[in-house]
Each structure stands twice: as structure tokens, then as C-alpha cells.
Amino acid sequence: MPSESRSAPKQKARGCLFKLVVCNFKSYAGTLTIGPFKDFTCVIGPNGSGKSNLMDAVSFVVGVSTSTLRGARLADFRSNLATASDAPTSVTLFYQQAEENGGKTIEFTRTITVRDSSEYRVDGNKVNEKEYQELLKGINLLVKSRNFLVFQNEVEAVAQKSPKQLTELLERISGSEDLKKNYEDLQEQKGSAAQSAVAVYKRSLLVSNEKKQCKEQVKEATTYEKLQSEAMDLKTKRHLFDLFQIEKKLASAAHETEKHAKKLQDEEANCKAVGKAADKKFKAKAEKQKQFAGFDAKVEQCEKTIKAIQHKDILKFETEITSRKKDLARISEELVSAKEKLKDTEKKITSDKKVLAELDSELKKETEKDKSSEIQLEGSQMSRYNTLKQTARSQTFKAKEALEKTERENDENKKQISTMQGERERLVQRKEALESKDKEDGSYKDRHHKELQVLTEDRHKLNSEIADLEKKLKEEIATRKSLSEKDVQFVAQLGDARAGVQQSHREAQNKERLEYLCQSFSGVRGRVMDLCKVRQRQYELAVTVVMESHMDAVVVDREETAKRCIEHLRDKKAPPMTFLPLDSLDAKPPDERLRMIPGAKLALDIIDFDPAVEKAMWYATGGTVVVSTLDDAKRLAYSQQRSDMRCKVVSAQEGALISKSGAMTGGDVSGLLNKAQRWQAAEVDKLTEKWQANSKDLAMVRINVETIQRELSILQRRKQDVESKMTSTKRQRDYFESDSKTRKQEIESLGKQIVGIDPKIEQVRKAMDARVAQLQQDRQNFDQIQNRIFADFCKELNIQSIEEYEGGSLKQQRERAERLN
């Protein structure tokens, strides 16, 4: 059975199977030698003669698994024939190398031990299974790939395999599968090298781009200087024209100035007359103002005088009014009781008149009786009484004068005591009224103090709120200014971007449907043209040619989302749309070698997009290369000798397309130019959305500013009210404090006056007590003189003293005379 190696480019000398020795293996009982085999050997025989067992023996000795050899375990390979010997089951393969390699014969033996396990030997030496397989691999016998035997049941299975499965089988048979790891490592190294090459290329590309940009900038600067020079010439001409027009206007203006000068003279004359009248009015006004100033000074002086008088006397008057009110209340009560007493008195007067009439009659009767009992002086006795009385008067003049003087001094002392007691009572009432007023004002003062605390807290709180609002207002005003500047910028950008951009009715409908899909189904990213942006406007036509059939394709995350969107469009009977599911889209990244082509750019590199949709951009651009002109495109497309480097090429200026096969597409690009404007439309839409969002924010900020200004105005008015109340409360507090201080001084003064009156009263009372003895002595002296003069007269009348007569009969006579009169 031949074995052949295909890994080397030159064919090596082949060895072959020389013979086979089997011992107690399946249907072969005892020891049996099969061979020698030739370059081409056929084994024939009837069914059951052992042809398949021979194939099993060859497979067994090279290490094929038992499941492939029609056995469940190793014990199934032992011979169960009666002629079998006691030797263990084994198979020995004799492999003869080619004569170029020495023609040596190698023995490979596999034995089934008593424990139903395999034992391997090579040239009689025991080895393990791994070493056994390595030695077999050295002569190109690969057990895993089974490249040395084809069983009859495997021919049909091989015929039914798919191309991929056949490739895997051939790789396994040829041994290339073992080189897979090395291939993958080399492939990874190749990728790393390609990335390094791309990085180097990008750096070189960046340098070349910068160089190209510098050249373009120099060219633009030169063009700019030229245009600036032309603009200066035009400006000079324009200024000269403006100066000419200005001279004409100056001439006409001079003529009009002369007319106005005449009118001005007339008006000046009128103004002088009016000025003189106004001077007179001003003088009169000044005199009036002087008078008003004098009046104001007098009013101010009067107000100060009134305040001084009020501050000085108002408390006194209030105290007097309080005491007078108390007296008035007391007098009113006394008046009511007096009226009641008057009624009772009138009743008593009526009853007393009756009693008086009765008493008059009784008085007359009593008078007649008294006359009979009284001492009646005769004419001589009365004359003598009057003479003695006159003598007593002359002798008792000094004693009577001293007595009257003492009595008069005593009466004066009583009046002094009454006056001082009245003054003391008045001072005590005044002091009590002031203390009551001070106590009442103390409660007012406490209330004002509490009000001031509350107002101070309110003012502090309002100041804090006002400071916060002012800070917030500054921030909102700064935000409004920033948003206003952005709004102006957006309007200017929209004015530039909207030029030449028109949106068709169909485009608007597609946009509305896309917005609905994005809102209804999660995972809808948007259209390809909305998800990318061309970096430079000069490439818009080229990108339009590259993506023409995919610009309106919708990118979605999963295939299931695309199916749901298609079902929705079918239900709504909407026009069909193309969907690009990222999870199942068959798209490969462009060949990195295309980035190294000088003067060309990958279409993927001239657009900006989100890395999340990179796979969709691979699909849309398809590895297309963009060059500047059609000549560059032809040179690149038709000069490539290698087929794997061919690619689609698009010229940026003409919009021509050259496919990989060499087919060229081009012509009138007006339709493509209109389609290319959709890139600007997308930019306009984005700018419009940003402008609308900015306008909305600006409106909200303006409303916030107005609201904060209103709130700030309200808080400031509240603060003014609080400060006004605080000023009023402080003024009242200061007034009460000043009034209380004055009142306390007056109370202290009244207390001193009251304390000073009591010793005076006591002193006067002591003087009165001392004068009582003097008054009694003066009376005794007066009575002694009078009794000595009337001693004989009293004996004649048979009375003790003259006072008995004067206090009795004489007194009664006088009273009777008075009552009768």
C-alpha cells in the first residue's frame, strides 16, 4: 500500500508495506503471516474469507480507534475459534523503506494485553502511543487523517460531502490542517504588519495632505492678495464716486443753509424777546422761592417748637387728663348718688315742713315757758352788766388778743397741713399715673422690639432671596446673551446653507416615514446619508456616485427589526425601502492596500460616521477609491496588472465611475449634482434642528428672565415696605424710650417731692401740738380776769360765773330772737 507526501515540492522515494503477521486476531486463529505485498496487490476471496478483517488488522496496527473497526472494545478483536493458541492477540506490520533510504525494514507491533489495553512496540522495543504515532507520522502514515486506507463504506460518504466538507477532508488527509495554527499566527502577523503599514501610510498621507494644504493656502493667499488689490481699487472708485455725490449734496446743503440762516435770525429775535419775558418770570419765581424758603424755615421752626412743647408738656397733660377723667368718673358717680339723695331730701323737706309747723307751735309754748324760767335782768342790772362788760373788755384786751393770735396761728397751721396733704395727694396721683403710663409704654416697647426682630428677620430673608434672584438673573442674562449670539450664528449659517437646497415632496414624505419608524421601533439608526457626513464639499458628487443606490437605505441593528419595519410599510401600503441590518449584513472592510495608492482616497476615508455603523458604511462604499480627475481614474483603473488590486474608481470632478471589470459610467451629471445637494439638505436639517432647539431655549430663558425680574421687583417692593415699617417702628421705639426716660426722671422727682412734704407736715403738726398748751393758758388767763370783774354781779344773780349767764339765758334769748326773726 503506497504512501505519498505532498508537503514538499519534489517527489521523494516511497516505502511500502512488506508483510503482516497476525496472532489470534478475529477470524485469524494462531499465528499467520500475510505477504509479501507488492507495489500493487489485490486481495480476493468469497464472503467471510477474512478480507475485511485484513483491512481491520492493518488499521489496528497503525492505531485506528476501535469504533471504526467494527468493535465496541478491544476484547472483541480476540479470536474465538477453537484452533486459537494461548498467545495474546497482536498484529505486526513490516514496513520496508525505499532503497535510496537504505531499504531497512521497520516492525510496528500492537498487542492486546490481559487487561484489555493496547501495548505498542517498534522493532521489539516498547514505546508509548504518542511515540508510536510520531514514528508512523515519520513514514507518512497519519492516523488522524487516515491518508493510507479507504474503506468501502466511506466511498459513498465522500461522494455525498459538500465542497466545504471535501476541502476539510483533503486538508486533513494532506496534513495541512496541522499547519492551521501556524497559518493563523502568520495571518495575525500579516494583519499587524498591514496595520503598521497603514499607520505609516496614514502618516505619510497626513504629511502629503498638509503639504498639499500648504500649497493650496499659498495659492489662496496669492489669490486673496490679488482680489484684495482689486477690491481696494473698486473701493477707491466707490469712495471717489461717494465724494462726488457728497460734493453735490454739500452744494445743495449750503443753499439750504442760507435759507435756514435767515429763518434762524428771525427765530433768534423772537427767542430774545421770549428770553426777556422768561427772565422776568425767573426773577419773579426767584422772589417767590425766597418767600417760600422763609416760609419753610418758619414752618420748620414751628415744627421744632411744637415737637419740643409736645415732648415737654404732652406727658403732663396726658397725666392731668387721666386724673381728670378719674375725677370726672368719680364726680359722675357722686352726681348720680346726689340726685338720689336730692329726691330723698325733697321727700324729707315735705315731711319736715309739717314737723316744722308743729315745732313752731311747740317753740312758742316752750318760749313762754323759758321766759318764766330764764334769768331776767332788769333795767339797772342790764345797765350794770353792760358797764361790767365794757370794763372786762378793756382789761381782757391783751389776753383776748393773745388768745385770738394763738387761735389764728393754729388755723393757719391747719390750712397749711390741708394744703400740703392736698399737694401730696396730687403728687401721689401724678406718680401713680406716670408709673401706670410707664408700665403701659413698657408693653408697647416690648411689642415694638418684637416687631423690629420680626422685621429684621424678614429683611434679612428678603436680602438673601434678592441676592439669589440677582445671581440667577445674571446667569440667565449671560445665558440669554450666549443663546442670542448662537441664534444669530445659526441664522447666518442657515442663510448660507439653504442657498440652492430644495426639498421635494417625496423627500419630505420619506423623512416623515423614517421619523415614524425611529419612534415606533427601537434599533432604527436612520438613513445612510443622515448617518455620515462628507468632510469636504468637493467630494459630495463623488460620494453621491458611490452611494447612489444606498443613500436612502435605512440602517437597523438587527434583522428582526428590518422585518418588522417592512411589515409596517406593507400594512400602510407605503413605497418600499431598503434596510441594512448590522447583525447579518455581509460586508467586509476595504483592502488596506488601497489606502497606499498615491493621489487616491478611499471613499470610506472622506466621510465621517459613528463607529457603530461602520459595517453599513463598508457596504455602502464597497471599497471604492476616489481620485480628482477622470484621467487619474483611467490611469488607476487600467494600469493595475494584478487582479486582486482592481477596484471601483470615481472621479471627483466629472462624477465618472469605472468598475472593477473596466466598465465606465459617465455623462451629464446635473441630476447627480441635484442629488448631491441632499448632503447640504441634511446639514440644513441638522442646523435647523439646532436652531429650533436654541430658539426654544432662548424663549424659555427670556421667560425666565421676565419672571425673575417680576419676582425681584416684588421682593424689592416688599423690602421697601419692611424698611419703611422698620423706620416707623424705630421712630416709635425711640419716642417711647425718650418719653420713658423723661417719665422716670419725673417719677423720681415726684418721689423726692413726696418724701420732702411728709417732714413738713409733721413739723407743722408738732408746732400745733406745742401751741395747744399756750392756747389753754391764754383761755385761763382770759377767764380769770373776766370772773374777777363779774364776781359781785354773779353773787347777786346767784350764778357761778358770767359764762353761765352768757352761755345759758343770754344765749337762749339771742337764739330765740334769731329764730323769730
JOTACOR-V715898 format. One record per residue. N is the residue number from 0. RES is the residue in one small letter. PSI is psi in whole degrees, 0 to 359 (* if undefined). BURIAL is b if it has 24 or more other C-alpha atoms within 12 Angstrom, else e. Layout:
N/RES/PSI/BURIAL, N/RES/PSI/BURIAL
//
This chain:
0/m/118/b, 1/p/154/b, 2/s/139/b, 3/e/137/b, 4/s/135/b, 5/r/10/e, 6/s/338/e, 7/a/152/e, 8/p/329/e, 9/k/144/e, 10/q/126/e, 11/k/165/e, 12/a/140/e, 13/r/144/b, 14/g/183/b, 15/c/165/b, 16/l/120/b, 17/f/307/b, 18/k/174/b, 19/l/132/b, 20/v/120/b, 21/v/147/b, 22/c/114/b, 23/n/44/b, 24/f/111/b, 25/k/245/b, 26/s/0/b, 27/y/101/b, 28/a/141/b, 29/g/197/b, 30/t/131/b, 31/l/133/b, 32/t/127/e, 33/i/123/b, 34/g/185/e, 35/p/156/e, 36/f/151/e, 37/k/186/e, 38/d/326/e, 39/f/114/e, 40/t/133/e, 41/c/140/e, 42/v/118/e, 43/i/160/e, 44/g/165/e, 45/p/172/e, 46/n/136/e, 47/g/7/e, 48/s/348/e, 49/g/16/e, 50/k/312/e, 51/s/324/b, 52/n/330/b, 53/l/317/b, 54/m/322/b, 55/d/324/b, 56/a/317/b, 57/v/317/b, 58/s/322/b, 59/f/316/b, 60/v/336/b, 61/v/5/b, 62/g/19/b, 63/v/147/b, 64/s/156/e, 65/t/329/e, 66/s/329/e, 67/t/337/e, 68/l/28/b, 69/r/47/e, 70/g/144/e, 71/a/329/e, 72/r/170/e, 73/l/331/b, 74/a/338/b, 75/d/345/e, 76/f/352/b, 77/r/145/b, 78/s/135/b, 79/n/20/e, 80/l/156/e, 81/a/335/e, 82/t/1/e, 83/a/144/e, 84/s/181/e, 85/d/356/e, 86/a/152/e, 87/p/156/b, 88/t/129/b, 89/s/160/b, 90/v/132/b, 91/t/129/b, 92/l/129/b, 93/f/114/b, 94/y/125/b, 95/q/120/b, 96/q/166/b, 97/a/159/e, 98/e/329/e, 99/e/333/e, 100/n/10/e, 101/g/345/e, 102/g/23/e, 103/k/146/e, 104/t/131/e, 105/i/132/b, 106/e/126/b, 107/f/121/b, 108/t/135/b, 109/r/126/b, 110/t/144/b, 111/i/118/b, 112/t/177/e, 113/v/329/e, 114/r/15/e, 115/d/45/e, 116/s/164/e, 117/s/143/b, 118/e/133/b, 119/y/140/b, 120/r/146/b, 121/v/117/b, 122/d/36/e, 123/g/352/e, 124/n/132/e, 125/k/131/e, 126/v/166/e, 127/n/175/e, 128/e/322/b, 129/k/315/e, 130/e/323/e, 131/y/314/b, 132/q/324/b, 133/e/321/e, 134/l/322/b, 135/l/322/b, 136/k/332/b, 137/g/336/e, 138/i/21/b, 139/n/32/b, 140/l/99/b, 141/l/111/b, 142/v/318/b, 143/k/319/b, 144/s/345/b, 145/r/58/b, 146/n/16/b, 147/f/351/b, 148/l/143/b, 149/v/111/e, 150/f/158/e, 151/q/335/e, 152/n/355/e, 153/e/349/e, 154/v/313/e, 155/e/322/e, 156/a/321/e, 157/v/322/e, 158/a/330/e, 159/q/357/e, 160/k/151/e, 161/s/165/e, 162/p/321/e, 163/k/317/e, 164/q/323/e, 165/l/320/e, 166/t/316/e, 167/e/321/e, 168/l/315/b, 169/l/321/e, 170/e/322/e, 171/r/319/e, 172/i/320/b, 173/s/346/b, 174/g/1/b, 175/s/342/e, 176/e/329/e, 177/d/339/e, 178/l/7/e, 179/k/317/e, 180/k/316/e, 181/n/321/e, 182/y/315/e, 183/e/320/e, 184/d/317/e, 185/l/323/e, 186/q/320/e, 187/e/319/e, 188/q/322/e, 189/k/317/e, 190/g/317/e, 191/s/317/e, 192/a/321/e, 193/a/318/e, 194/q/317/e, 195/s/317/e, 196/a/320/e, 197/v/318/e, 198/a/316/e, 199/v/319/e, 200/y/319/b, 201/k/320/b, 202/r/315/e, 203/s/322/e, 204/l/320/b, 205/l/318/e, 206/v/316/e, 207/s/322/e, 208/n/317/e, 209/e/319/e, 210/k/315/e, 211/k/319/e, 212/q/321/e, 213/c/318/e, 214/k/316/e, 215/e/322/e, 216/q/320/e, 217/v/316/e, 218/k/316/e, 219/e/321/e, 220/a/318/e, 221/t/315/e, 222/t/320/e, 223/y/316/e, 224/e/319/e, 225/k/313/e, 226/l/325/e, 227/q/321/e, 228/s/315/e, 229/e/319/e, 230/a/322/e, 231/m/319/e, 232/d/315/e, 233/l/319/e, 234/k/321/e, 235/t/314/e, 236/k/319/e, 237/r/318/e, 238/h/322/e, 239/l/316/e, 240/f/318/e, 241/d/321/e, 242/l/321/e, 243/f/314/e, 244/q/323/e, 245/i/321/e, 246/e/319/e, 247/k/317/e, 248/k/325/e, 249/l/320/e, 250/a/312/e, 251/s/324/e, 252/a/326/e, 253/a/318/e, 254/h/315/e, 255/e/329/e, 256/t/321/e, 257/e/317/e, 258/k/314/e, 259/h/332/e, 260/a/318/e, 261/k/314/e, 262/k/324/e, 263/l/322/e, 264/q/314/e, 265/d/316/e, 266/e/326/e, 267/e/320/e, 268/a/313/e, 269/n/322/e, 270/c/323/e, 271/k/315/e, 272/a/315/e, 273/v/325/e, 274/g/318/e, 275/k/315/e, 276/a/321/e, 277/a/325/e, 278/d/317/e, 279/k/316/e, 280/k/320/e, 281/f/320/e, 282/k/315/e, 283/a/321/e, 284/k/321/e, 285/a/318/e, 286/e/316/e, 287/k/321/e, 288/q/322/e, 289/k/315/e, 290/q/315/e, 291/f/323/e, 292/a/319/e, 293/g/318/e, 294/f/318/e, 295/d/320/e, 296/a/316/e, 297/k/318/e, 298/v/319/e, 299/e/318/e, 300/q/318/e, 301/c/319/e, 302/e/319/e, 303/k/317/e, 304/t/317/e, 305/i/318/e, 306/k/319/e, 307/a/316/e, 308/i/316/e, 309/q/317/e, 310/h/327/e, 311/k/315/e, 312/d/344/e, 313/i/324/e, 314/l/319/b, 315/k/315/b, 316/f/321/e, 317/e/319/e, 318/t/316/b, 319/e/317/e, 320/i/320/e, 321/t/314/e, 322/s/322/b, 323/r/322/e, 324/k/319/e, 325/k/316/e, 326/d/318/e, 327/l/318/e, 328/a/319/e, 329/r/317/e, 330/i/322/e, 331/s/318/e, 332/e/317/e, 333/e/323/e, 334/l/318/e, 335/v/315/e, 336/s/326/e, 337/a/320/e, 338/k/320/e, 339/e/319/e, 340/k/323/e, 341/l/317/e, 342/k/317/e, 343/d/322/e, 344/t/318/e, 345/e/320/e, 346/k/319/e, 347/k/323/e, 348/i/318/e, 349/t/316/e, 350/s/329/e, 351/d/331/e, 352/k/318/e, 353/k/317/e, 354/v/323/e, 355/l/319/e, 356/a/318/e, 357/e/320/e, 358/l/326/e, 359/d/316/e, 360/s/318/e, 361/e/326/e, 362/l/319/e, 363/k/318/e, 364/k/318/e, 365/e/325/e, 366/t/317/b, 367/e/322/e, 368/k/319/e, 369/d/323/e, 370/k/322/e, 371/s/333/e, 372/s/342/e, 373/e/161/e, 374/i/123/b, 375/q/119/e, 376/l/142/e, 377/e/181/e, 378/g/314/e, 379/s/320/e, 380/q/320/e, 381/m/322/e, 382/s/316/e, 383/r/321/e, 384/y/318/b, 385/n/322/e, 386/t/315/e, 387/l/325/b, 388/k/320/b, 389/q/321/e, 390/t/318/e, 391/a/327/b, 392/r/318/e, 393/s/322/e, 394/q/333/e, 395/t/16/b, 396/f/311/e, 397/k/318/e, 398/a/320/b, 399/k/323/b, 400/e/319/e, 401/a/320/e, 402/l/317/b, 403/e/322/e, 404/k/315/e, 405/t/318/b, 406/e/323/e, 407/r/318/e, 408/e/322/e, 409/n/321/b, 410/d/320/e, 411/e/320/e, 412/n/320/b, 413/k/318/e, 414/k/320/e, 415/q/316/b, 416/i/317/b, 417/s/317/e, 418/t/314/e, 419/m/323/b, 420/q/319/b, 421/g/318/e, 422/e/318/e, 423/r/319/b, 424/e/319/e, 425/r/317/b, 426/l/320/b, 427/v/316/b, 428/q/318/b, 429/r/316/b, 430/k/316/b, 431/e/319/b, 432/a/318/b, 433/l/319/b, 434/e/320/b, 435/s/317/e, 436/k/319/b, 437/d/319/b, 438/k/317/e, 439/e/318/e, 440/d/331/b, 441/g/319/e, 442/s/321/e, 443/y/318/e, 444/k/318/b, 445/d/318/e, 446/r/318/e, 447/h/323/b, 448/h/316/b, 449/k/318/e, 450/e/320/b, 451/l/321/b, 452/q/313/e, 453/v/316/e, 454/l/323/b, 455/t/317/b, 456/e/318/e, 457/d/318/b, 458/r/318/b, 459/h/316/e, 460/k/317/e, 461/l/321/b, 462/n/318/b, 463/s/314/e, 464/e/320/b, 465/i/319/b, 466/a/317/e, 467/d/316/e, 468/l/321/b, 469/e/319/b, 470/k/315/e, 471/k/322/e, 472/l/319/b, 473/k/316/e, 474/e/316/e, 475/e/322/b, 476/i/319/b, 477/a/318/e, 478/t/318/b, 479/r/319/b, 480/k/315/e, 481/s/315/e, 482/l/325/b, 483/s/318/b, 484/e/318/e, 485/k/321/b, 486/d/318/b, 487/v/317/e, 488/q/316/e, 489/f/318/b, 490/v/318/e, 491/a/316/e, 492/q/320/e, 493/l/323/b, 494/g/322/e, 495/d/320/e, 496/a/331/b, 497/r/350/b, 498/a/120/e, 499/g/2/e, 500/v/122/e, 501/q/139/e, 502/q/124/e, 503/s/166/e, 504/h/322/e, 505/r/320/e, 506/e/319/e, 507/a/319/e, 508/q/316/e, 509/n/322/b, 510/k/318/b, 511/e/318/e, 512/r/320/b, 513/l/319/b, 514/e/321/e, 515/y/318/e, 516/l/319/b, 517/c/325/e, 518/q/328/e, 519/s/328/e, 520/f/126/b, 521/s/142/e, 522/g/355/b, 523/v/115/b, 524/r/323/b, 525/g/181/b, 526/r/157/b, 527/v/316/b, 528/m/336/b, 529/d/339/b, 530/l/356/b, 531/c/163/b, 532/k/131/b, 533/v/131/b, 534/r/322/e, 535/q/143/e, 536/r/337/e, 537/q/343/b, 538/y/4/b, 539/e/318/b, 540/l/317/b, 541/a/316/b, 542/v/326/b, 543/t/318/b, 544/v/319/b, 545/v/316/b, 546/m/18/b, 547/e/316/b, 548/s/353/e, 549/h/5/b, 550/m/322/b, 551/d/2/b, 552/a/142/b, 553/v/128/b, 554/v/127/b, 555/v/164/b, 556/d/316/b, 557/r/160/e, 558/e/325/e, 559/e/321/e, 560/t/319/b, 561/a/318/b, 562/k/318/e, 563/r/321/e, 564/c/320/b, 565/i/320/b, 566/e/319/e, 567/h/315/e, 568/l/322/e, 569/r/320/e, 570/d/323/e, 571/k/359/e, 572/k/41/e, 573/a/158/e, 574/p/152/e, 575/p/154/e, 576/m/151/b, 577/t/134/b, 578/f/141/b, 579/l/94/b, 580/p/126/b, 581/l/332/b, 582/d/335/e, 583/s/8/e, 584/l/128/e, 585/d/90/e, 586/a/139/e, 587/k/151/e, 588/p/152/b, 589/p/156/b, 590/d/128/b, 591/e/337/b, 592/r/336/b, 593/l/334/b, 594/r/343/b, 595/m/0/b, 596/i/121/b, 597/p/140/e, 598/g/7/b, 599/a/154/b, 600/k/142/b, 601/l/139/b, 602/a/331/b, 603/l/333/b, 604/d/351/b, 605/i/12/b, 606/i/151/b, 607/d/138/e, 608/f/167/b, 609/d/133/e, 610/p/338/e, 611/a/336/e, 612/v/24/b, 613/e/323/b, 614/k/319/b, 615/a/324/b, 616/m/325/b, 617/w/314/b, 618/y/318/b, 619/a/321/b, 620/t/328/b, 621/g/35/b, 622/g/28/b, 623/t/144/b, 624/v/138/b, 625/v/130/b, 626/v/173/b, 627/s/308/b, 628/t/169/b, 629/l/323/b, 630/d/319/e, 631/d/321/b, 632/a/315/b, 633/k/313/b, 634/r/318/b, 635/l/320/b, 636/a/323/b, 637/y/356/b, 638/s/355/e, 639/q/120/e, 640/q/326/e, 641/r/134/e, 642/s/331/e, 643/d/353/e, 644/m/359/b, 645/r/146/b, 646/c/169/b, 647/k/139/b, 648/v/137/b, 649/v/135/b, 650/s/132/b, 651/a/328/b, 652/q/312/b, 653/e/341/b, 654/g/21/b, 655/a/148/b, 656/l/130/b, 657/i/118/b, 658/s/176/b, 659/k/325/b, 660/s/351/e, 661/g/355/e, 662/a/137/e, 663/m/136/e, 664/t/131/b, 665/g/187/e, 666/g/213/e, 667/d/124/e, 668/v/17/e, 669/s/320/e, 670/g/320/e, 671/l/324/b, 672/l/319/b, 673/n/321/e, 674/k/326/b, 675/a/336/b, 676/q/344/b, 677/r/335/b, 678/w/319/b, 679/q/327/b, 680/a/319/b, 681/a/319/b, 682/e/321/b, 683/v/318/b, 684/d/317/b, 685/k/317/e, 686/l/321/b, 687/t/317/b, 688/e/316/e, 689/k/319/e, 690/w/317/b, 691/q/317/e, 692/a/319/e, 693/n/320/b, 694/s/320/b, 695/k/315/e, 696/d/320/e, 697/l/318/b, 698/a/316/e, 699/m/319/e, 700/v/320/b, 701/r/318/b, 702/i/318/e, 703/n/319/b, 704/v/314/b, 705/e/317/e, 706/t/315/e, 707/i/320/b, 708/q/318/e, 709/r/312/e, 710/e/322/e, 711/l/319/b, 712/s/318/e, 713/i/315/e, 714/l/321/b, 715/q/321/b, 716/r/318/e, 717/r/320/e, 718/k/318/b, 719/q/317/e, 720/d/317/e, 721/v/316/b, 722/e/323/b, 723/s/316/e, 724/k/320/b, 725/m/317/b, 726/t/314/e, 727/s/317/e, 728/t/319/b, 729/k/319/b, 730/r/315/e, 731/q/318/b, 732/r/315/b, 733/d/321/e, 734/y/314/e, 735/f/322/b, 736/e/315/b, 737/s/315/e, 738/d/319/b, 739/s/321/b, 740/k/314/e, 741/t/319/e, 742/r/319/b, 743/k/321/b, 744/q/319/e, 745/e/320/b, 746/i/318/b, 747/e/317/e, 748/s/318/e, 749/l/320/b, 750/g/318/b, 751/k/319/e, 752/q/317/e, 753/i/316/b, 754/v/326/e, 755/g/333/e, 756/i/321/b, 757/d/315/e, 758/p/326/e, 759/k/314/e, 760/i/316/b, 761/e/322/e, 762/q/317/e, 763/v/320/b, 764/r/319/b, 765/k/320/e, 766/a/320/e, 767/m/317/b, 768/d/322/e, 769/a/331/e, 770/r/346/b, 771/v/317/e, 772/a/319/e, 773/q/319/e, 774/l/319/b, 775/q/320/e, 776/q/317/e, 777/d/323/b, 778/r/318/b, 779/q/318/e, 780/n/317/e, 781/f/318/b, 782/d/323/b, 783/q/315/e, 784/i/315/b, 785/q/320/b, 786/n/326/b, 787/r/321/e, 788/i/319/b, 789/f/19/b, 790/a/310/e, 791/d/319/e, 792/f/323/b, 793/c/326/b, 794/k/318/e, 795/e/321/e, 796/l/354/e, 797/n/49/e, 798/i/162/e, 799/q/314/e, 800/s/166/b, 801/i/337/b, 802/e/332/e, 803/e/320/e, 804/y/312/b, 805/e/325/e, 806/g/348/e, 807/g/270/e, 808/s/314/b, 809/l/322/e, 810/k/319/e, 811/q/319/b, 812/q/316/b, 813/r/318/e, 814/e/321/e, 815/r/320/e, 816/a/320/e, 817/e/317/e, 818/r/324/e, 819/l/327/e, 820/n/*/e
//
